[in-house]
């Protein structure tokens, strides 16, 4: 340990774990400089041996941890901050006054049961428990392992409720949407059924992302990274709907500015194009009732992906349009209809096997043994010394005949054949 003075400020210097530590004490007092050096050495020793005192963290309440976590989460993930605030709101309401050290397997199980009694969905409860474990940091990681070992980490969720609308249901929705009072519902429905855009993607769509001249749109803000920036062409049905809506938009606001939202804010009629519409729930509920159709708005996305899958589009094409990142998610959204399955199986029955061709019948007389000898015998034997003349006539050598497996060729030996025939 050594102290040295530079100007009016004392510095300390010592060696720790093979390294020289030289730092300023920021004081003119030698006594304080000695104390600062001892404190610094103590900090290094505790950190090196992982002896940090975290007892004050264990007595903090869940309310404090949740508020601290949310303040950071809103800055890092502004798009999903609303859901995080909603999930942690239930956590703070039920166990916010408990200290970190008191949250164990039993406390987590009681929280799950309390939310189930409130008729909360198991999937929502799992999300809330996930946020609870995150705000607990290292203690949450340990608790996660214990819950997983006891098989109470996540509640069992039901089967997916997604569906694809039948063609007749889809037709009724489109027909009734044209007659609806809301100016938003028909173009929004056509976007959902023909592009598969999510609800938030539709509501936050701006005119600079929509090119009616080249007939395509680009998605800016999306739920997933694969969904952001994807371009989707406009088919004829969607183009006609958006072109008519653009004419109405110009009559309503006088112009189309690139930064304005396609679906502007306002009740009962749109009046502020600088703000997006907040919800389409009321218009969608009325539309379903008039069309006599049951389902969610998100099922329009399921319907498009199912239609693309049944049309024979490749998985990569569907993923590029829908903004999926995996085939597993694509499988979740695709609901192949019974009629498509029936046609696929019926196509197997319709295929008839090819009828074998009838062999050609040879009506020539069967040669006798003597005729066979006359045909086979006049062939020159490789072991014979004659000049190839038989009965005063010159015979051409007979072509080789394949016998046995492929690749093996043999020639007839007249002397051997003749002996076998006259034996």
C-alpha positions as CSV (number, residue, x, y, z in Angstrom):
1,X,0.0,0.0,0.0
2,X,1.4,3.4,-0.9
3,X,0.1,6.9,-1.2
4,X,1.5,9.7,-3.3
5,X,0.5,13.3,-3.7
6,X,0.1,15.0,-7.0
7,X,-0.5,18.6,-6.6
8,X,-3.0,18.9,-3.7
9,X,-4.7,15.5,-4.4
10,X,-3.7,12.2,-2.9
11,X,-3.4,9.1,-5.1
12,X,-3.3,5.5,-3.9
13,X,-1.5,2.5,-5.6
14,X,-1.5,-1.2,-4.8
15,X,-1.3,-4.6,-6.6
16,X,-4.4,-6.9,-6.8
17,X,-4.6,-10.2,-8.6
18,X,-1.4,-9.5,-10.6
19,X,-2.6,-6.0,-11.7
20,X,-1.5,-2.6,-10.5
21,X,-4.3,-0.4,-9.4
22,X,-3.5,3.4,-9.3
23,X,-6.4,5.7,-8.8
24,X,-7.1,9.2,-7.4
25,X,-8.8,9.5,-4.0
26,X,-10.2,12.9,-5.1
27,X,-9.3,14.4,-1.7
28,X,-6.6,16.6,-0.2
29,X,-6.7,14.7,3.1
30,X,-4.3,11.9,3.6
31,X,-6.5,10.2,6.2
32,X,-9.4,10.1,3.7
33,X,-7.1,8.8,1.0
34,X,-6.1,5.9,3.2
35,X,-9.8,5.0,3.9
36,X,-10.6,5.3,0.2
37,X,-7.8,2.9,-0.6
38,X,-9.0,0.4,1.9
39,X,-12.6,0.6,0.6
40,X,-11.5,0.2,-3.0
41,X,-9.4,-2.9,-2.1
42,X,-12.4,-4.3,-0.2
43,X,-14.6,-3.8,-3.2
44,X,-12.2,-5.7,-5.5
45,X,-11.9,-8.5,-3.1
46,X,-15.6,-9.0,-2.7
47,X,-16.2,-8.8,-6.4
48,X,-13.4,-11.2,-7.1
49,X,-14.9,-13.8,-4.7
50,X,-18.5,-13.0,-5.6
51,X,-19.4,-11.8,-2.1
52,X,-21.7,-8.9,-3.0
53,X,-24.2,-8.1,-0.4
54,X,-27.7,-8.2,-2.0
55,X,-29.8,-8.5,1.2
56,X,-31.3,-5.0,0.6
57,X,-32.6,-6.3,-2.8
58,X,-34.4,-9.3,-1.2
59,X,-36.6,-7.1,1.0
60,X,-37.8,-4.9,-1.9
61,X,-41.5,-5.3,-2.7
62,X,-42.8,-6.6,-6.0
63,X,-44.5,-3.2,-6.5
64,X,-41.1,-1.5,-6.5
65,X,-39.5,-4.0,-8.8
66,X,-42.4,-3.8,-11.3
67,X,-42.3,0.0,-11.4
68,X,-38.5,-0.1,-12.0
69,X,-38.8,-2.7,-14.7
70,X,-41.6,-0.9,-16.5
71,X,-39.7,2.4,-16.7
72,X,-36.9,0.6,-18.5
73,X,-39.2,-1.6,-20.6
74,X,-41.1,1.3,-22.0
75,X,-37.9,2.8,-23.3
76,X,-36.6,-0.4,-24.9
77,X,-39.9,-1.9,-26.2
78,X,-42.3,1.0,-26.7
79,X,-44.6,-1.0,-29.0
80,X,-45.3,-3.8,-26.4
81,X,-45.2,-1.6,-23.4
82,X,-49.0,-1.4,-23.1
83,X,-49.3,-5.2,-22.8
84,X,-46.5,-5.3,-20.2
85,X,-48.2,-2.6,-18.2
86,X,-51.4,-4.6,-18.3
87,X,-49.8,-7.9,-17.3
88,X,-47.8,-6.4,-14.4
89,X,-50.9,-4.4,-13.3
90,X,-52.5,-7.7,-12.2
91,X,-49.2,-8.8,-10.6
92,X,-49.0,-5.6,-8.5
93,X,-52.7,-5.8,-7.6
94,X,-52.5,-9.3,-6.2
95,X,-48.9,-9.7,-4.8
96,X,-47.5,-6.1,-5.1
97,X,-47.0,-5.7,-1.3
98,X,-45.0,-9.0,-0.9
99,X,-41.2,-8.9,-0.6
100,X,-39.0,-10.5,-3.2
101,X,-37.8,-13.1,-0.6
102,X,-41.4,-14.2,0.0
103,X,-42.2,-15.1,-3.6
104,X,-41.7,-18.8,-4.0
105,X,-43.4,-21.8,-5.6
106,X,-46.4,-21.6,-3.3
107,X,-46.9,-17.8,-3.8
108,X,-46.7,-18.3,-7.6
109,X,-49.2,-21.2,-7.5
110,X,-51.6,-19.1,-5.4
111,X,-51.4,-16.3,-7.9
112,X,-52.3,-18.6,-10.7
113,X,-55.3,-19.9,-8.8
114,X,-56.4,-16.4,-7.9
115,X,-56.4,-15.4,-11.6
116,X,-58.2,-18.5,-12.6
117,X,-61.0,-17.7,-10.2
118,X,-61.2,-14.3,-11.9
119,X,-61.8,-16.3,-15.2
120,X,-58.6,-15.1,-16.7
121,X,-57.3,-17.1,-19.7
122,X,-54.5,-19.6,-19.0
123,X,-52.4,-18.0,-21.7
124,X,-52.7,-14.5,-20.1
125,X,-51.8,-15.9,-16.7
126,X,-48.7,-17.6,-18.2
127,X,-47.6,-14.2,-19.7
128,X,-48.1,-12.5,-16.3
129,X,-46.1,-15.1,-14.5
130,X,-43.4,-14.7,-17.1
131,X,-43.2,-10.9,-16.4
132,X,-43.1,-11.7,-12.7
133,X,-40.1,-13.9,-13.1
134,X,-38.3,-11.3,-15.2
135,X,-38.6,-8.5,-12.7
136,X,-37.2,-10.9,-10.0
137,X,-34.0,-11.2,-12.0
138,X,-31.7,-13.9,-10.7
139,X,-34.2,-15.0,-8.1
140,X,-36.7,-15.4,-10.9
141,X,-34.3,-17.6,-12.8
142,X,-34.0,-19.9,-9.8
143,X,-37.7,-19.9,-9.2
144,X,-38.4,-20.7,-12.9
145,X,-36.3,-23.9,-12.6
146,X,-38.1,-25.0,-9.5
147,X,-41.5,-24.3,-11.1
148,X,-40.5,-26.2,-14.2
149,X,-39.3,-29.2,-12.1
150,X,-42.7,-29.3,-10.3
151,X,-44.5,-28.9,-13.7
152,X,-46.4,-25.8,-12.5
153,X,-44.5,-23.2,-14.5
154,X,-47.2,-22.8,-17.1
155,X,-50.9,-23.6,-17.1
156,X,-52.2,-25.8,-19.9
157,X,-53.7,-23.8,-22.7
158,X,-56.6,-24.9,-24.8
159,X,-56.6,-25.7,-28.5
160,X,-56.1,-22.8,-30.9
161,X,-59.3,-20.9,-31.5
162,X,-58.3,-19.6,-34.9
163,X,-60.5,-20.5,-37.9
164,X,-60.8,-19.8,-41.6
165,X,-64.1,-18.4,-42.9
166,X,-65.9,-20.5,-45.4
167,X,-66.4,-19.0,-48.9
168,X,-70.0,-18.3,-48.3
169,X,-69.2,-16.6,-45.0
170,X,-66.5,-14.5,-46.6
171,X,-68.9,-13.4,-49.3
172,X,-71.5,-12.4,-46.8
173,X,-69.0,-10.3,-44.8
174,X,-67.9,-8.5,-47.9
175,X,-71.4,-7.8,-49.0
176,X,-72.5,-6.4,-45.7
177,X,-69.3,-4.4,-45.3
178,X,-70.2,-2.5,-48.4
179,X,-73.5,-1.5,-46.9
180,X,-72.1,-0.6,-43.5
181,X,-72.2,3.0,-42.1
182,X,-68.6,3.0,-41.1
183,X,-66.4,4.2,-44.0
184,X,-63.5,2.2,-42.6
185,X,-64.8,-1.3,-42.3
186,X,-65.0,-2.3,-46.0
187,X,-61.5,-1.2,-47.1
188,X,-60.1,-2.6,-43.8
189,X,-61.8,-5.9,-44.3
190,X,-60.5,-6.1,-47.8
191,X,-57.0,-5.4,-46.6
192,X,-57.3,-8.2,-44.0
193,X,-58.8,-10.7,-46.4
194,X,-56.4,-10.0,-49.3
195,X,-53.1,-9.1,-47.6
196,X,-53.3,-10.9,-44.2
197,X,-52.2,-7.7,-42.4
198,X,-52.6,-7.7,-38.6
199,X,-55.0,-5.3,-36.9
200,X,-52.3,-2.9,-35.7
201,X,-50.7,-2.9,-39.2
202,X,-53.9,-1.9,-40.8
203,X,-54.8,0.8,-38.3
204,X,-51.3,2.4,-38.5
205,X,-51.0,2.3,-42.4
206,X,-50.1,5.6,-44.0
207,X,-50.6,6.7,-47.5
208,X,-46.9,6.9,-48.2
209,X,-46.8,3.1,-47.7
210,X,-49.5,2.6,-50.3
211,X,-48.8,2.9,-54.0
212,X,-52.0,2.7,-56.0
213,X,-50.3,3.4,-59.3
214,X,-47.9,0.4,-59.0
215,X,-50.5,-1.6,-57.0
216,X,-48.5,-2.6,-53.9
217,X,-48.1,-1.6,-50.3
218,X,-45.3,-1.8,-47.8
219,X,-45.8,-2.7,-44.1
220,X,-43.8,-0.3,-41.9
221,X,-44.5,-1.2,-38.2
222,X,-45.2,-4.9,-37.5
223,X,-45.3,-7.3,-34.6
224,X,-42.3,-9.3,-35.9
225,X,-39.0,-8.4,-37.6
226,X,-40.0,-10.6,-40.5
227,X,-43.2,-8.6,-41.0
228,X,-41.6,-5.1,-41.1
229,X,-40.8,-3.8,-44.5
230,X,-42.5,-6.6,-46.4
231,X,-44.2,-5.6,-49.7
232,X,-47.5,-7.0,-50.7
233,X,-49.1,-6.6,-54.2
234,X,-52.7,-5.5,-54.5
235,X,-55.0,-7.9,-56.3
236,X,-57.8,-6.6,-58.5
237,X,-60.5,-6.8,-55.7
238,X,-58.4,-5.0,-53.2
239,X,-57.3,-2.3,-55.7
240,X,-60.9,-1.5,-56.6
241,X,-61.8,-1.2,-52.9
242,X,-58.9,1.1,-52.1
243,X,-59.3,3.2,-55.2
244,X,-62.9,3.9,-54.3
245,X,-61.9,4.6,-50.7
246,X,-59.2,7.1,-51.8
247,X,-61.8,9.1,-53.8
248,X,-64.0,9.3,-50.6
249,X,-60.9,10.3,-48.6
250,X,-60.1,13.2,-50.9
251,X,-63.7,14.4,-50.8
252,X,-63.6,14.2,-47.0
253,X,-60.2,15.9,-46.4
254,X,-59.5,17.6,-49.7
255,X,-56.2,15.8,-50.4
256,X,-54.0,12.8,-49.6
257,X,-50.9,13.6,-47.7
258,X,-48.2,10.9,-47.5
259,X,-47.9,11.2,-43.7
260,X,-51.6,11.0,-43.1
261,X,-53.2,7.7,-41.9
262,X,-55.3,5.7,-44.3
263,X,-57.9,5.2,-41.5
264,X,-58.1,8.5,-39.6
265,X,-59.3,9.1,-36.1
266,X,-62.8,10.5,-35.3
267,X,-66.2,9.6,-33.9
268,X,-68.8,9.2,-35.3
269,X,-67.1,10.3,-38.5
270,X,-63.4,10.5,-39.2
271,X,-62.1,14.1,-38.7
272,X,-58.3,13.9,-37.9
273,X,-56.1,12.2,-40.5
274,X,-53.0,12.9,-38.4
275,X,-54.1,10.3,-35.9
276,X,-54.9,6.7,-36.5
277,X,-58.2,5.1,-35.7
278,X,-58.1,3.5,-32.3
279,X,-60.3,0.5,-32.8
280,X,-62.6,-1.3,-35.3
281,X,-64.3,-3.4,-32.7
282,X,-67.7,-1.8,-32.9
283,X,-67.9,-1.8,-36.7
284,X,-66.7,-5.4,-36.7
285,X,-69.2,-6.5,-34.2
286,X,-72.1,-4.9,-36.1
287,X,-70.8,-6.5,-39.4
288,X,-70.6,-10.0,-37.9
289,X,-74.2,-9.7,-36.6
290,X,-75.6,-8.5,-40.0
291,X,-73.7,-11.2,-41.9
292,X,-74.6,-13.9,-39.4
293,X,-71.0,-14.9,-39.0
294,X,-69.1,-15.8,-35.8
295,X,-65.4,-15.3,-35.5
296,X,-62.6,-12.8,-34.6
297,X,-61.1,-10.1,-36.7
298,X,-57.8,-11.9,-36.7
299,X,-59.5,-14.9,-38.4
300,X,-59.5,-12.9,-41.6
301,X,-55.7,-13.4,-41.5
302,X,-56.2,-17.1,-41.0
303,X,-58.6,-17.1,-43.9
304,X,-56.1,-15.6,-46.3
305,X,-53.3,-18.0,-45.4
306,X,-55.6,-20.9,-45.7
307,X,-56.8,-19.7,-49.2
308,X,-53.1,-19.3,-50.3
309,X,-52.2,-22.8,-49.0
310,X,-55.2,-24.4,-50.8
311,X,-54.3,-22.6,-54.0
312,X,-50.9,-24.3,-54.1
313,X,-48.7,-21.3,-53.2
314,X,-45.3,-22.2,-51.8
315,X,-44.5,-21.9,-48.1
316,X,-42.0,-19.2,-48.8
317,X,-44.5,-17.1,-50.8
318,X,-47.0,-17.4,-48.0
319,X,-44.4,-16.5,-45.3
320,X,-43.3,-13.5,-47.3
321,X,-46.9,-12.2,-47.6
322,X,-47.9,-12.9,-44.0
323,X,-44.6,-11.9,-42.4
324,X,-44.0,-15.2,-40.7
325,X,-40.6,-16.3,-39.5
326,X,-41.1,-20.1,-39.3
327,X,-43.1,-22.9,-40.9
328,X,-44.4,-23.8,-37.4
329,X,-46.2,-20.5,-37.2
330,X,-47.4,-21.0,-40.8
331,X,-48.9,-24.4,-39.8
332,X,-50.7,-22.7,-36.9
333,X,-52.4,-20.3,-39.2
334,X,-53.3,-22.7,-42.1
335,X,-56.7,-24.5,-41.7
336,X,-57.1,-26.7,-44.8
337,X,-60.8,-27.0,-45.3
338,X,-62.6,-30.3,-45.5
339,X,-63.6,-29.7,-49.1
340,X,-60.0,-29.3,-50.1
341,X,-59.0,-32.4,-48.3
342,X,-61.9,-34.3,-50.0
343,X,-60.8,-33.2,-53.5
344,X,-57.2,-34.2,-52.7
345,X,-58.2,-37.7,-51.7
346,X,-60.7,-38.0,-54.6
347,X,-58.0,-37.2,-57.1
348,X,-56.3,-40.4,-56.1
349,X,-59.4,-42.4,-57.0
350,X,-59.8,-40.7,-60.3
351,X,-56.4,-41.7,-61.5
352,X,-56.7,-45.0,-63.5
353,X,-53.8,-47.3,-64.0
354,X,-52.4,-47.6,-67.5
355,X,-53.6,-50.7,-69.3
356,X,-50.8,-53.0,-70.4
357,X,-50.2,-53.3,-74.2
358,X,-51.2,-56.6,-75.7
359,X,-48.3,-58.6,-77.1
360,X,-48.1,-59.0,-80.8
361,X,-49.0,-62.5,-82.0
362,X,-46.6,-64.2,-84.3
363,X,-48.5,-66.5,-86.8
364,X,-45.4,-67.9,-88.4
365,X,-45.0,-71.7,-88.1
366,X,-42.8,-73.1,-85.4
367,X,-39.6,-74.4,-86.8
368,X,-38.8,-78.1,-86.5
369,X,-35.7,-79.5,-85.0
370,X,-34.1,-80.0,-88.4
371,X,-34.8,-76.4,-89.4
372,X,-33.2,-75.2,-86.1
373,X,-30.1,-77.2,-86.9
374,X,-29.9,-75.7,-90.4
375,X,-30.2,-72.2,-88.9
376,X,-27.8,-72.6,-86.1
377,X,-25.2,-75.0,-87.6
378,X,-23.8,-72.9,-90.4
379,X,-22.2,-70.6,-87.9
380,X,-18.4,-70.6,-87.8
381,X,-17.0,-72.1,-84.7
382,X,-14.1,-70.2,-83.1
383,X,-12.5,-73.7,-82.5
384,X,-12.9,-74.9,-86.0
385,X,-10.2,-74.8,-88.8
386,X,-12.6,-74.8,-91.8
387,X,-12.8,-71.7,-94.0
388,X,-16.4,-70.9,-93.1
389,X,-17.9,-72.6,-96.2
390,X,-20.7,-75.1,-95.5
391,X,-22.2,-77.1,-98.3
392,X,-20.4,-75.0,-100.9
393,X,-22.0,-71.8,-99.8
394,X,-20.5,-68.9,-97.9
395,X,-22.4,-67.9,-94.7
396,X,-22.2,-64.7,-92.9
397,X,-21.3,-64.9,-89.2
398,X,-24.4,-64.7,-87.0
399,X,-24.7,-61.7,-84.7
400,X,-23.9,-62.2,-81.1
401,X,-26.7,-63.2,-78.8
402,X,-27.0,-62.0,-75.2
403,X,-27.5,-64.7,-72.6
404,X,-27.8,-64.4,-68.9
405,X,-27.2,-61.2,-67.0
406,X,-26.4,-57.8,-68.6
407,X,-22.8,-57.4,-69.7
408,X,-22.2,-61.0,-70.5
409,X,-22.0,-62.0,-74.2
410,X,-21.6,-65.4,-75.7
411,X,-21.5,-66.9,-79.2
412,X,-22.9,-70.2,-80.3
413,X,-20.5,-73.0,-80.8
414,X,-21.8,-75.1,-83.8
415,X,-19.8,-78.2,-82.9
416,X,-21.1,-78.2,-79.3
417,X,-24.6,-77.4,-80.4
418,X,-24.7,-80.1,-83.0
419,X,-23.4,-82.7,-80.6
420,X,-26.0,-81.8,-78.1
421,X,-28.8,-82.1,-80.7
422,X,-27.7,-85.4,-82.1
423,X,-26.8,-87.0,-78.8
